[in-house]
Amino acid sequence: MTSHTEPALSARPGLTGLSFSKGHGTGNDFILVADPNGSVDMTAADVAAACDRHRGIGADGLIRAVPSSFLPEGRALLEDTPEAQWFMDYRNSDGSVSEMCGNGVRVFVHFLLESGLVELADGASMAIGTRGGVKVVKRSVDGYSVDMGPWEFIYPEAAAARATDSLVEADGLQVARPGLSISMGNPHTVVALAEIAELRATRLFDAPSVDPAPPHGTNVEFVVPHDPLMHDGVGQLSMRVHERGVGETLSCGTGACAAAIATRYWAGADAPDVWSVTVPGGIVGVRFTVSAQGGEHVHLSGPAVLVARGTFS
């Protein structure tokens, strides 16, 4: 497949002639480009034009696969984790730089494998550099599992005092709802709704208003815990998300983790450590473990699919 755009889209020269792949994780879709020599120079306008769903390839974001040694952020990670040889340079669909993407890192590793840039057997793991830190991705027969690392509350005092820290307004909701803000290396604010009908009625074309908003903006997840909450020991919830710099997406991996964290926190001490999160694009798994250092880590699992290859014209 070769992309074609209107001549007026002059923001594309940085990508002209470059090969790409298109992939997704539960409908969260990405353009992926390999840059093994660190020579690709793309602007925010290049990325936005490529991700345009009407005049470009169309995607929720663009991921550049580049050796960590070519980026200052990557070189810093290599000092402590020399095995993190590849860096996931992720851009939102508006061209802005983002810290991390849980669905994206699974698709990223699948892209590296399919492009012949790395080898990874079933059951084996590899370290990936991101602006949200090093993420360890494990391959399995049905997809990939990512150790997303530790999480934290963005406003811990408010979370401890009242289990919420902000008020969120969104089109389709009659009144502002309380939210709980969580960092997964990138910011999230989670809002609980009462029923699926309310979740469906929420309109996420425009960004929800969050007050107070985290310093660098936030992704906003609206969640409905299932009734009963657990099935065979696994927590169940449904979620929709508005991603910062993108809009509503069919799935958000870090958002699914944040949604499970918030719902588990609200549910109390008896809440499970394994969750199934239903998003418009499918289902992802979230699991909590205790690391060797004693902190709690979040693991995200799900599929990764490549659907097309081509060259930018």
Residue pairs with C-beta under 8 A, 6 or more apart in sequence:
1 308
1 309
1 310
2 310
2 311
2 313
3 20
3 50
3 56
3 57
3 310
3 311
3 312
3 313
4 313
5 12
5 49
5 52
5 55
5 56
5 313
6 55
9 49
9 52
9 55
9 56
11 43
11 45
11 46
11 48
11 49
12 46
12 49
12 50
12 312
13 46
14 40
14 41
14 42
14 43
14 46
15 33
15 40
15 42
15 46
15 50
15 312
16 312
16 313
17 311
17 312
18 33
18 40
18 311
18 312
19 33
19 34
19 309
19 310
19 311
20 31
20 32
20 33
20 50
20 57
20 309
20 310
20 311
20 312
21 31
21 32
21 33
21 111
21 114
21 115
21 306
21 308
21 309
22 29
22 30
22 31
22 32
22 57
22 59
22 306
22 307
22 308
22 309
22 310
23 29
23 30
23 32
23 107
23 110
23 111
23 304
23 305
23 306
23 307
24 30
24 103
24 107
24 281
24 304
24 305
24 307
25 103
25 104
25 106
25 107
25 251
25 253
25 284
25 302
25 303
25 304
25 305
26 103
26 250
26 251
26 279
26 281
26 282
26 283
26 284
26 302
26 303
27 249
27 250
27 251
27 279
27 280
27 281
27 282
28 60
28 101
28 103
28 104
28 249
28 250
28 251
28 252
28 253
28 281
29 58
29 59
29 60
29 250
30 59
30 60
30 61
30 62
30 63
30 101
30 104
30 107
30 108
31 50
31 51
31 57
31 59
31 61
31 62
31 63
32 62
32 63
32 64
32 65
32 107
32 108
32 111
32 306
33 40
33 62
33 63
33 64
33 65
34 65
34 111
34 115
34 117
35 64
35 65
35 66
35 70
35 89
36 65
36 66
36 67
36 117
38 66
38 67
38 69
38 70
38 71
40 64
40 66
42 62
42 64
42 91
43 95
44 91
44 94
44 95
44 96
45 95
46 95
47 62
47 91
47 93
47 94
47 95
48 93
48 94
48 95
49 55
49 56
50 56
50 57
50 59
50 62
50 312
51 57
51 58
51 59
51 60
51 61
51 62
51 93
51 94
51 95
52 58
53 59
57 310
59 93
60 92
60 93
60 243
60 246
60 249
61 90
61 91
61 92
61 93
61 98
61 101
61 104
61 246
62 90
62 91
62 93
63 88
63 89
63 90
63 91
63 101
63 104
63 107
63 108
63 111
64 89
64 91
65 86
65 87
65 88
65 89
65 108
65 111
65 112
65 115
65 117
66 74
66 86
66 87
66 89
67 74
67 85
67 86
67 87
68 74
68 75
68 77
68 78
68 84
68 85
68 86
68 87
68 129
69 75
69 78
69 85
70 87
71 87
71 89
71 129
73 87
73 129
73 131
74 84
74 87
74 129
77 84
77 87
77 129
77 133
77 134
78 84
78 85
78 129
80 134
81 127
81 129
81 134
83 126
83 127
84 127
84 128
84 129
84 134
85 127
86 112
86 117
86 118
86 126
86 128
86 129
87 128
87 129
87 130
88 100
88 101
88 104
88 105
88 108
88 128
88 129
88 130
90 97
90 98
90 99
90 100
90 101
90 104
90 130
90 131
91 97
91 98
92 98
92 243
92 244
92 245
92 246
93 245
93 246
93 247
94 245
94 246
96 245
97 131
98 131
98 186
98 244
98 245
99 130
99 131
99 132
99 185
99 186
100 130
100 131
100 132
100 133
100 135
100 148
100 184
100 185
100 186
100 254
101 186
101 252
101 253
101 254
102 146
102 148
102 184
102 252
102 253
102 254
102 255
102 256
102 257
102 284
102 300
103 251
103 252
103 253
103 284
103 302
103 304
104 253
105 128
105 130
105 135
105 137
105 146
105 253
106 137
106 143
106 144
106 146
106 253
106 300
106 302
106 303
106 304
107 304
107 305
107 306
108 128
109 118
109 120
109 126
109 128
109 137
109 139
109 144
109 304
110 144
110 304
110 305
110 306
111 306
112 118
113 119
113 120
113 139
114 306
118 126
120 126
120 139
121 139
122 139
122 140
122 141
123 138
123 139
123 140
124 138
124 139
125 136
125 137
125 138
125 139
126 136
126 137
127 134
127 135
127 136
127 137
128 134
128 135
128 136
128 137
130 185
131 185
132 149
132 184
132 185
132 186
133 149
133 185
134 149
135 146
135 147
135 148
135 149
136 146
136 147
137 144
137 145
137 146
137 147
138 144
138 145
138 146
138 147
140 301
142 303
143 301
143 302
143 303
143 304
144 301
144 302
144 303
144 304
145 285
145 299
145 300
145 301
146 253
146 299
146 300
146 301
147 297
147 298
147 299
148 184
148 185
148 253
148 254
148 257
148 297
148 298
148 299
148 300
149 185
149 297
149 298
150 291
150 295
150 296
150 297
150 298
151 182
151 183
151 184
151 257
151 258
151 261
151 296
151 298
152 182
152 183
153 159
153 160
153 165
153 180
153 181
153 182
153 183
154 165
154 181
154 182
154 183
154 187
154 214
155 165
155 166
155 181
158 164
158 165
159 165
159 180
159 181
159 265
163 180
163 265
163 266
164 178
164 179
164 180
165 179
165 180
165 181
165 212
166 178
166 179
166 180
166 181
166 189
166 210
166 211
166 212
166 213
167 176
167 177
167 178
167 179
167 210
167 211
168 176
168 177
168 178
168 179
168 189
168 191
168 208
168 209
168 210
168 211
168 220
169 176
169 177
169 208
169 209
170 177
170 191
170 202
170 203
170 204
170 208
170 209
170 220
170 222
170 242
171 202
171 203
171 204
171 205
171 206
172 201
172 202
172 203
173 198
173 201
173 202
177 191
177 192
177 193
178 191
178 192
179 189
179 190
179 191
179 210
179 220
180 189
180 190
180 262
180 265
180 266
181 187
181 188
181 189
181 190
181 210
181 214
181 218
182 188
182 189
182 190
182 258
182 261
182 262
183 214
184 254
184 257
184 258
184 298
185 254
186 219
186 254
187 214
187 216
187 217
187 218
187 219
187 244
188 218
188 219
188 220
188 221
188 254
188 255
188 258
188 259
189 210
189 213
189 214
189 218
189 219
189 220
189 221
190 220
190 221
190 223
190 258
190 259
190 261
190 262
190 263
191 208
191 220
191 221
191 222
191 223
192 223
192 224
192 225
192 262
192 263
192 266
193 199
193 202
193 222
193 223
193 224
194 224
195 224
196 224
196 238
198 224
199 222
199 223
199 224
199 238
199 240
202 222
202 240
204 222
204 240
204 241
204 242
204 247
204 248
205 247
205 248
207 220
207 242
207 244
207 247
208 220
208 242
210 218
210 220
217 244
217 245
218 244
219 241
219 242
219 243
219 244
219 252
219 254
219 255
219 258
220 241
220 242
221 239
221 240
221 241
221 252
221 255
221 256
221 258
221 259
221 262
222 239
222 240
222 241
223 237
223 238
223 239
223 259
223 262
223 263
224 237
224 238
224 239
225 235
225 236
225 237
225 263
225 267
226 236
226 237
226 238
228 236
229 235
229 236
229 237
229 267
229 271
230 236
230 272
231 276
233 272
233 274
234 272
234 274
234 275
234 276
235 260
235 263
235 264
235 267
235 271
235 272
235 274
235 275
235 276
236 275
236 276
236 278
237 259
237 260
237 263
237 275
237 276
237 277
237 278
238 277
238 278
238 279
239 255
239 256
239 259
239 277
239 278
239 279
240 248
240 279
240 280
241 248
241 249
241 251
241 252
241 255
241 279
242 248
243 249
243 252
243 255
249 281
250 279
250 280
250 281
250 282
251 279
251 280
251 281
251 282
251 284
252 279
253 284
253 300
253 302
254 300
256 277
256 279
256 284
256 286
256 300
257 286
257 298
257 300
259 277
260 275
260 277
260 286
260 288
260 298
261 298
263 271
263 275
264 271
264 272
264 273
264 275
264 288
265 271
273 287
273 288
273 289
274 285
274 286
274 287
274 288
275 285
275 286
275 287
276 283
276 284
276 285
276 286
277 283
277 284
277 285
277 286
282 302
282 303
283 302
284 300
284 301
284 302
285 299
285 300
285 301
285 302
286 298
286 299
286 300
286 301
287 298
287 299
287 301
288 296
288 297
288 298
288 299
289 296
289 297
289 299
290 296
290 297
291 297
